[in-house]
Amino acid sequence: EVRMVVIQREGVTIELMIDSPIMNVTSNKITNQIILDVSPQLMGNRTMLPIRAIAEQLKYQVEWDQISNLVKIY
């Protein structure tokens, strides 16, 4: 059984394996492996993903607002 998450957007493909700290990012036919601080996990019926790492690979700006405890993605 393969437990993988695949995200595709504007020519970028991100592959994450559940419980693995390795994220594969393919853009312009070049694949890079990135080591994550936190592995994707299954919790109940939900898949928890490292949103900052994913958003940054998709060229979004990510900010943490410490006052409101919110992640802002632009």
MIBABA-225362 format. One line per field, with one value per atom (N, C-alpha, C, CB): atom name; residue in one letter; x, y, z. Coordinates in Angstrom, 3 decimals. Atoms other than C-alpha are relative to their C-alpha. Glycine has a CB too. Layout:
N
name: CA / ...
resn: a / ...
u: X / ...
v: Y / ...
w: Z / ...
This chain:
74
name: N / CA / C / CB / N / CA / C / CB / N / CA / C / CB / N / CA / C / CB / N / CA / C / CB / N / CA / C / CB / N / CA / C / CB / N / CA / C / CB / N / CA / C / CB / N / CA / C / CB / N / CA / C / CB / N / CA / C / CB / N / CA / C / CB / N / CA / C / CB / N / CA / C / CB / N / CA / C / CB / N / CA / C / CB / N / CA / C / CB / N / CA / C / CB / N / CA / C / CB / N / CA / C / CB / N / CA / C / CB / N / CA / C / CB / N / CA / C / CB / N / CA / C / CB / N / CA / C / CB / N / CA / C / CB / N / CA / C / CB / N / CA / C / CB / N / CA / C / CB / N / CA / C / CB / N / CA / C / CB / N / CA / C / CB / N / CA / C / CB / N / CA / C / CB / N / CA / C / CB / N / CA / C / CB / N / CA / C / CB / N / CA / C / CB / N / CA / C / CB / N / CA / C / CB / N / CA / C / CB / N / CA / C / CB / N / CA / C / CB / N / CA / C / CB / N / CA / C / CB / N / CA / C / CB / N / CA / C / CB / N / CA / C / CB / N / CA / C / CB / N / CA / C / CB / N / CA / C / CB / N / CA / C / CB / N / CA / C / CB / N / CA / C / CB / N / CA / C / CB / N / CA / C / CB / N / CA / C / CB / N / CA / C / CB / N / CA / C / CB / N / CA / C / CB / N / CA / C / CB / N / CA / C / CB / N / CA / C / CB / N / CA / C / CB / N / CA / C / CB / N / CA / C / CB / N / CA / C / CB / N / CA / C / CB / N / CA / C / CB / N / CA / C / CB / N / CA / C / CB / N / CA / C / CB / N / CA / C / CB
resn: e / e / e / e / v / v / v / v / r / r / r / r / m / m / m / m / v / v / v / v / v / v / v / v / i / i / i / i / q / q / q / q / r / r / r / r / e / e / e / e / g / g / g / g / v / v / v / v / t / t / t / t / i / i / i / i / e / e / e / e / l / l / l / l / m / m / m / m / i / i / i / i / d / d / d / d / s / s / s / s / p / p / p / p / i / i / i / i / m / m / m / m / n / n / n / n / v / v / v / v / t / t / t / t / s / s / s / s / n / n / n / n / k / k / k / k / i / i / i / i / t / t / t / t / n / n / n / n / q / q / q / q / i / i / i / i / i / i / i / i / l / l / l / l / d / d / d / d / v / v / v / v / s / s / s / s / p / p / p / p / q / q / q / q / l / l / l / l / m / m / m / m / g / g / g / g / n / n / n / n / r / r / r / r / t / t / t / t / m / m / m / m / l / l / l / l / p / p / p / p / i / i / i / i / r / r / r / r / a / a / a / a / i / i / i / i / a / a / a / a / e / e / e / e / q / q / q / q / l / l / l / l / k / k / k / k / y / y / y / y / q / q / q / q / v / v / v / v / e / e / e / e / w / w / w / w / d / d / d / d / q / q / q / q / i / i / i / i / s / s / s / s / n / n / n / n / l / l / l / l / v / v / v / v / k / k / k / k / i / i / i / i / y / y / y / y
u: 0.849 / 0.000 / 0.885 / -0.960 / -0.751 / 1.431 / -0.812 / 0.329 / 0.672 / 0.548 / 0.755 / -0.044 / -0.692 / 1.518 / -0.979 / 0.706 / 0.748 / 0.295 / 0.717 / -0.109 / -0.556 / 0.815 / -0.728 / -0.128 / 0.548 / 0.322 / 0.569 / 0.347 / -0.447 / 0.467 / -0.582 / -0.404 / 0.460 / 0.294 / 1.011 / -0.206 / -0.789 / 1.621 / 1.373 / 0.162 / -1.242 / 4.256 / 0.874 / 0.778 / -0.757 / 5.434 / -0.770 / 0.219 / 0.585 / 4.797 / 0.739 / 0.056 / -0.557 / 5.339 / -0.528 / -0.367 / 0.374 / 5.348 / 0.490 / 0.585 / -0.328 / 5.251 / -0.506 / -0.617 / 0.388 / 5.191 / -0.350 / 1.138 / 0.396 / 3.356 / 1.121 / -1.342 / -1.035 / 5.837 / 1.417 / -0.278 / -1.344 / 8.806 / 0.392 / 0.067 / -0.423 / 10.852 / 0.488 / 1.079 / -0.500 / 11.686 / -1.148 / 0.730 / 0.975 / 9.737 / 0.685 / -0.519 / -0.514 / 10.336 / -0.745 / -0.146 / 0.574 / 9.784 / 0.534 / 0.340 / -0.392 / 9.793 / -0.515 / -0.543 / 0.332 / 9.864 / 0.930 / 0.137 / -0.799 / 11.058 / 0.798 / 0.952 / -0.578 / 11.820 / 1.217 / 0.390 / -1.081 / 14.323 / -0.637 / 0.927 / 0.545 / 13.593 / 1.020 / -0.402 / -0.824 / 14.992 / -0.616 / 0.134 / 0.471 / 14.754 / 0.280 / 0.680 / -0.111 / 14.125 / -0.285 / -0.974 / 0.199 / 14.501 / -0.849 / 1.370 / 0.952 / 11.570 / 0.315 / -1.421 / -0.097 / 11.623 / -1.067 / -0.134 / 1.144 / 8.250 / -0.530 / -1.126 / 0.531 / 7.000 / -1.522 / 0.402 / 1.457 / 3.460 / -0.506 / -0.429 / 0.541 / 1.241 / -1.496 / 0.298 / 1.433 / -2.176 / -0.438 / -0.368 / 0.546 / -4.188 / -1.507 / 0.374 / 1.418 / -7.598 / -0.292 / -0.889 / 0.368 / -9.237 / 0.622 / -1.511 / -0.610 / -6.970 / 1.461 / -0.129 / -1.409 / -3.636 / 0.598 / 0.196 / -0.679 / -1.364 / 1.260 / 0.348 / -1.110 / 1.156 / 0.785 / -0.506 / -0.813 / 4.044 / -0.282 / 1.517 / 0.517 / 2.252 / 1.039 / -1.193 / -1.011 / 5.170 / 0.908 / 0.840 / -0.900 / 7.478 / -0.691 / 0.508 / 0.755 / 4.801 / -0.254 / -1.329 / 0.325 / 3.727 / 1.239 / -0.624 / -1.217 / 7.315 / 0.469 / 1.100 / -0.376 / 7.994 / -0.912 / -0.033 / 0.936 / 4.922 / 0.132 / -1.431 / -0.372 / 6.493 / -0.941 / 0.042 / 0.798 / 4.092 / 0.882 / -1.208 / -0.666 / 5.269 / -0.755 / 0.031 / 0.610 / 4.638 / 0.489 / 0.330 / -0.343 / 4.528 / -0.736 / -0.351 / 0.624 / 3.815 / -0.328 / 0.924 / 0.436 / 1.783 / -0.100 / -1.377 / -0.082 / 2.780 / -1.105 / 1.350 / 1.043 / 0.187 / -1.322 / -0.184 / 1.286 / -2.803 / 0.134 / -0.661 / -0.261 / -1.165 / -0.577 / -0.571 / 0.487 / -1.983 / 1.166 / -1.026 / -0.910 / -0.023 / -0.639 / 0.304 / 0.505 / -0.407 / 0.761 / 0.142 / -0.588 / 0.192 / -0.484 / -0.387 / 0.310 / 0.351 / 0.450 / 0.656
v: -1.192 / 0.000 / 1.242 / 0.005 / -1.249 / 3.351 / 1.102 / 0.360 / -1.123 / 6.245 / 1.270 / -0.197 / -1.147 / 9.301 / 1.133 / -0.388 / -1.203 / 12.853 / 0.631 / 1.006 / -0.669 / 14.496 / 1.324 / -0.889 / -1.350 / 18.239 / 0.534 / 0.960 / -0.567 / 19.828 / 1.388 / -0.905 / -1.364 / 23.517 / 0.703 / 0.778 / -0.826 / 25.583 / -0.584 / 1.375 / 0.628 / 23.107 / -0.552 / 0.964 / 0.534 / 22.095 / -1.206 / 1.101 / 1.187 / 18.598 / -0.298 / -1.215 / 0.318 / 17.830 / -1.364 / 1.096 / 1.333 / 14.250 / -0.180 / -1.104 / 0.251 / 13.404 / -1.385 / 1.090 / 1.312 / 9.941 / 0.148 / -1.058 / -0.039 / 9.497 / -0.602 / -0.763 / 0.409 / 9.157 / 0.058 / -1.391 / -0.153 / 10.060 / 1.483 / -0.568 / -1.398 / 13.252 / 0.540 / 0.161 / -0.421 / 13.438 / 0.509 / -1.163 / -0.595 / 15.746 / 0.125 / 1.408 / -0.122 / 15.389 / 1.122 / -1.340 / -1.140 / 18.580 / -0.022 / 1.359 / 0.025 / 18.442 / 1.261 / -1.274 / -1.207 / 21.619 / 0.049 / 1.298 / -0.045 / 21.990 / -1.290 / 1.199 / 1.337 / 18.227 / -0.256 / -0.199 / 0.193 / 18.608 / -0.323 / 1.272 / 0.400 / 16.787 / 0.270 / -1.494 / -0.255 / 17.971 / -0.716 / 1.523 / 0.594 / 16.137 / 0.977 / -1.380 / -0.900 / 18.241 / -0.806 / 1.218 / 0.680 / 16.917 / 0.908 / -0.349 / -0.757 / 18.060 / -0.112 / -0.482 / 0.054 / 18.924 / -0.922 / 1.408 / 0.797 / 17.164 / -0.815 / 0.911 / 0.885 / 14.179 / 0.120 / -1.468 / 0.086 / 14.032 / -1.175 / -0.159 / 1.039 / 11.996 / -0.150 / 0.316 / 0.243 / 10.394 / 0.073 / -1.384 / -0.134 / 11.396 / -0.177 / 1.388 / 0.287 / 9.767 / -0.075 / 1.077 / -0.042 / 10.491 / 1.187 / 0.051 / -1.195 / 13.461 / -0.238 / 1.187 / 0.025 / 13.912 / 1.341 / -0.291 / -1.213 / 16.427 / 0.193 / -0.081 / -0.302 / 18.111 / 1.205 / 0.255 / -1.162 / 20.548 / 1.162 / -0.366 / -1.014 / 23.527 / 1.047 / 0.690 / -1.004 / 25.980 / -0.512 / 0.374 / 0.558 / 23.691 / -0.109 / -1.375 / 0.129 / 23.017 / 1.362 / -0.722 / -1.337 / 26.652 / 0.694 / 0.861 / -0.637 / 27.859 / -0.603 / -0.114 / 0.630 / 25.324 / 0.437 / -1.517 / -0.503 / 26.676 / 1.508 / -0.352 / -1.422 / 30.172 / 0.954 / 0.367 / -0.887 / 31.535 / 0.586 / -0.753 / -0.607 / 33.890 / -0.469 / 1.590 / 0.528 / 32.422 / 0.809 / -1.510 / -0.756 / 34.423 / -0.590 / 1.506 / 0.408 / 33.478 / 1.254 / -0.956 / -1.130 / 36.053 / -0.490 / 0.586 / 0.496 / 35.406 / 0.561 / 0.336 / -0.615 / 37.780 / -0.745 / 1.470 / 0.667 / 36.060 / -1.518 / 0.572 / 1.427 / 32.599 / -0.510 / -0.803 / 0.359 / 32.481 / -0.113 / 1.033 / 0.075 / 31.353 / 0.774 / -1.483 / -0.779 / 33.815 / -0.419 / 1.537 / 0.444 / 32.589 / 0.952 / -1.495 / -0.968 / 35.103 / -0.518 / 1.351
w: 0.000 / 0.000 / 0.000 / 1.229 / 0.089 / -1.074 / 0.658 / -1.480 / -0.675 / 1.194 / -0.378 / 1.579 / 0.573 / -0.820 / -0.245 / -1.305 / 0.350 / -1.250 / -1.186 / 1.221 / 1.173 / -4.653 / -0.171 / -1.286 / 0.195 / -5.123 / -1.305 / 1.213 / 1.273 / -8.577 / -0.171 / -1.184 / 0.249 / -9.397 / -0.884 / 1.329 / 0.913 / -12.298 / -0.304 / 0.576 / 0.425 / -13.459 / 1.113 / -0.763 / -1.137 / -9.978 / 0.551 / 1.119 / -0.610 / -8.616 / 1.292 / -0.965 / -1.315 / -4.930 / 0.413 / 1.064 / -0.462 / -3.663 / 1.432 / -0.931 / -1.403 / 0.031 / 0.372 / 0.935 / -0.497 / 1.559 / 1.473 / -0.214 / -1.399 / 4.849 / 0.854 / 0.220 / -0.959 / 7.759 / -0.555 / 0.472 / 0.559 / 5.532 / 0.025 / -1.459 / -0.043 / 6.009 / -1.336 / 1.011 / 1.308 / 2.288 / -0.866 / -0.706 / 0.914 / -0.050 / -1.360 / 0.525 / 1.360 / -3.803 / -0.708 / -0.778 / 0.718 / -5.805 / -1.422 / 0.710 / 1.408 / -9.603 / -0.678 / -0.714 / 0.745 / -11.676 / -1.208 / 0.894 / 1.229 / -15.266 / -0.203 / 0.033 / 0.171 / -15.336 / 0.892 / -1.442 / -0.970 / -12.466 / 1.344 / 0.100 / -1.297 / -9.198 / 1.097 / -0.009 / -1.178 / -5.870 / 1.184 / 0.281 / -1.243 / -2.580 / 1.132 / 0.265 / -1.143 / 0.504 / 1.250 / -0.125 / -1.274 / 4.031 / 0.885 / 0.687 / -0.812 / 6.183 / 1.487 / -0.267 / -1.459 / 9.880 / 0.577 / 0.602 / -0.461 / 10.249 / -1.174 / 0.599 / 1.045 / 8.246 / -0.088 / 0.275 / 0.120 / 6.847 / 0.836 / -1.492 / -0.869 / 9.150 / -0.212 / 1.466 / -0.034 / 9.246 / 1.456 / -0.644 / -1.345 / 12.316 / -0.109 / 0.648 / 0.185 / 12.418 / -1.491 / 0.688 / 1.422 / 9.055 / -0.720 / -0.149 / 0.586 / 8.322 / -0.335 / 0.950 / 0.367 / 6.601 / 0.391 / -1.531 / -0.454 / 8.321 / -0.838 / 1.526 / 0.886 / 6.014 / 0.509 / -1.420 / -0.367 / 6.584 / -0.965 / -0.011 / 0.929 / 5.030 / -0.388 / 0.612 / 0.347 / 5.219 / -1.115 / 1.238 / 1.005 / 3.234 / -1.356 / 0.444 / 1.248 / 0.627 / -0.624 / 0.246 / 0.514 / 0.269 / -0.563 / 1.108 / 0.487 / -0.090 / -1.319 / 1.040 / 1.271 / -2.870 / -1.130 / 0.127 / 1.004 / -4.677 / -0.184 / 0.391 / 0.147 / -4.432 / 0.720 / -1.458 / -0.839 / -1.825 / 1.092 / 0.615 / -1.152 / 0.895 / 1.248 / -0.105 / -1.214 / 4.362 / 1.198 / 0.178 / -1.209 / 7.594 / 1.199 / -0.168 / -1.251 / 11.190 / 0.786 / 0.820 / -0.818 / 13.147 / 1.443 / -0.506 / -1.366 / 16.739 / 0.893 / 0.585 / -0.822 / 18.182 / -0.138 / -0.384 / 0.227 / 16.583 / -0.151 / -1.238 / 0.203 / 16.253 / -1.313 / 1.154 / 1.322 / 12.544 / -0.979 / -0.497 / 1.129 / 9.518 / -1.135 / -0.410 / 1.126 / 6.657 / -1.246 / 0.257 / 1.260 / 3.118 / -1.092 / -0.327 / 1.064 / 0.267 / -1.335 / 0.278
